């Protein structure tokens, strides 16, 4: 049996064995490793024709530098790879001679067209160090056979890869859903979205810009992979450059080589960053751009693909939803705060001596809660329910509230009902339900002698224990019908005296430190 026939039979046998592999990337890699017996290659790129766009997509890349990837991109741009594919299934050698001052050596691209049943599937672009003389007919025949068999396999690969992309999109949606439901601030969630986008679409760095209509500028607000301060050095004008084009046309944009793109040569939008490849996607809400996502310098590919764009659009939609939801929340928050302030004014109007008291208590309590490192959610409850802690006094008779002398036991019992009344007032407000215990228990004492339930120690809710100290201090340092205000020093002594009996000693310690910081 001659050498060619032997090599052909061995190659056919190996190709059949590889069909059973379940991993698409391993199939490609194992197929191409067979070439080592035919040709000693350095690296390769598998390019598949995207049936939707009729463009070449980089599906697998092995051991190719960024420079070589750009060379392949140039071959695509100049139509050379398409020309090679139109010529049939025989390999084409494209020479790229190195500097003539160096030793005579060629770093060439060998193009293997992939055609299955007269259907153009794609090409394998192989980096190798051979010339036309060493590419004899026997090697050409073996490579042609290889390419024909591999083209059939690539058809199956495409189906698997398409399914992988669908699964990837589904995975992206699920990951985005997890982010969208997180309790972080807007910029925190957007940073997570951006991080995930950069991970899914392998890119060096990215950032989000926010339109500032008055100044007609795009302001960097969130970044990943690069310091935000570095991005802010750039000056992005709403109507100029690539970013200005996206902002104006509300359409995404892929740029394969920004430095050589004549459209944006004089825009002066990237003086410090100097990106090479760009994927820019607008974030739209009701046909209005609320932000622009910028991904820079794709990794392991010469340019961003349509598949990358599809993934970026999924994340962009979720990021836009984050911005929209946050805006709605902020509007609701402001409206809610306005309602609470109206209720506080109602309390103030009922008792002139306690006017401004709720605001003071809230300020003290918030600073104390912050010093204790409480969560944002608990801080919100302190903010709102601190303002409303005395809302139950609306249900107490004016003559009792304004009485300048000591209260009778019966009157004192009436006063003691205001925390219960307050809790009832806010119980149907869903947003405030978690703060109801603060309102009900802000007059409990640490030793169990308080009201309305006589709770003791840490059985008293933490937020109520904080407001108890803040409430007492604010009351002691304010004038009342039956006494003049105490000085700060006198009030501090009273708190220290009551630590362990009326007040939680740990809260008193933190509160006193907070008061000193506020005074300074």
Helices and strands as residue ranges (DSSP letters): H 3-18, H 24-33, G 34-37, E 41-50, E 55-62, H 66-77, H 80-86, E 92-94, E 108-116, E 119-128, H 137-180, H 186-200, E 203-212, E 217-224, H 228-231, E 236-237, H 241-249, E 253-255, G 258-260, G 262-264, E 278-285, E 288-298, H 306-350, G 352-354, H 357-371, H 376-387, G 391-395, H 398-401, H 409-415, H 418-426, G 430-435, H 436-441, G 457-459, H 462-476, H 488-498, H 505-519
